[in-house]
Amino acid sequence: MLSAAATSANATASSASTPTTASRLGNVASSPVREILALTARPEVISFAGGLPAPELFDVAGIRAAYDRVLAENPQQALQYSTTEGDPELRTAIAARLAARELPTDPEDLLVTTGSQQALTLLTTALVEPGDVVLVEDPCYLAALQTFAFAGARVVPVPTDDQGLVPAALEEIAAREKATLLYLVPTFQNPTGRTLPAERRAAVAEAAARHGFWIVEDDPYGELRYDGERVPWIAADPAAADRTVLLGSFSKVMAPGLRLGFLRAPAGLRRACVIAKQAADLHTSTIDQAAAARYLRDSDLDAHVAVMRAAYQERRDAMLDGLAAALPDGSRWNRPDGGMFIWATLPEGHDATALLKTAIGHEVAYVPGAPFFCGEPDPGAMRLSFTTHSAEEIREGLRRLAKTFA
């Protein structure tokens, strides 16, 4: 047995090894999606939980060749410190891609970031004081809610329907609340897969101009369209051009492991984000930026994305075709025109969170919808990602999912 002194010493050591963390951590929960991914890491589990691109579709050869050329031709520069704003060649390539999609952009309008998640963090650092009001779609992208919680913001949900954010609700809330910014994913939204129609985007732009809040338009999925016509960015609307920040990412079209994103913002706000980034990481990886720029010069990213779109459309359709047999009678789900997610709602009396353990027991997983809500959650909601697995694996996963409700 341990003596009293030894027990006391052990307790003191244990207490000393557990730091008193900053109060800002107290209101920030761990991501439920990340926790579910840890639970479903076993290879036998077919997981519809993570929004993961299909690894077999990565252009490994093209990316490897880009790194090889950068290291062969200019290794000293590629391995050196760089400017905070980002690789000039990469910013020029991004600007050209945006201009080709009818958003005129100069390279100087852009800041390269370590993933678009960092872009959101930098914007929040630059704009949001503790207690400031941040408006979000309800349901909302989980990591955005974490970011705003760290900043001490008062997050106010804006109701949505099957077409996304409801403009009348936004107008009523914006008139009542002095909001600093509105965050939204208008194209193939995470978690719902919904796309905000053009007329609603115009209403959002007009509301921002009228009430003086910033719009943060997050667009990680926009190039993954399978049906319909592209809807113009809110950033392209003259009514909001001076108060809209566009976030973009190479994670879904090139590779998420590169951790390359960007923000496009008016000069004053972009400069504030540059200063915030200098305090965060000085600059995004020099060699990764150089390799991405070289890839965009030497390879045809649009052709690669077309291959991804064809594969993902087949997988989306396989999931849509099997949901009626997999989910209980009375369930509802949408048909997204692109992106990575289908949003389903179980009939009254079913709790998607409580049922997840049963699903994992049948070696299939999804993400319950409740954590995505900032307002009153819908216990029957669930997010299903269709991009990671083949169509046949999706069909098998849905057969397993059906056992959850048997």
Secondary structure, DSSP 8 states (H G I E B T S, - for coil): ---HHHHHHHHHHHHHHS----GGGGG----HHHHHHHHT-STT-EE--S----GGGS-HHHHHHHHHHHHHH-HHHHTS---SS--HHHHHHHHHHHHHTT----GGGEEEESHHHHHHHHHHHHH--TT-EEEEEES--HHHHHHHHHTT-EEEEEEEETTEE-HHHHHHHHHHS-EEEEEE--SS-TTT-----HHHHHHHHHHHHHHT-EEEEE-SSTT-B-SS-----GGG-TTTGGGEEEEEESTTTT-GGG--EEEE--HHHHHHHHHHHHHHTSSS-HHHHHHHHHHHHHS-HHHHHHHHHHHHHHHHHHHHHHHHHHS-TT-EE---SBSSEEEEE--TT--HHHHHHHHHHTTEE-EESGGG-SSS--TTEEEEE-SSS-HHHHHHHHHHHHHHT-
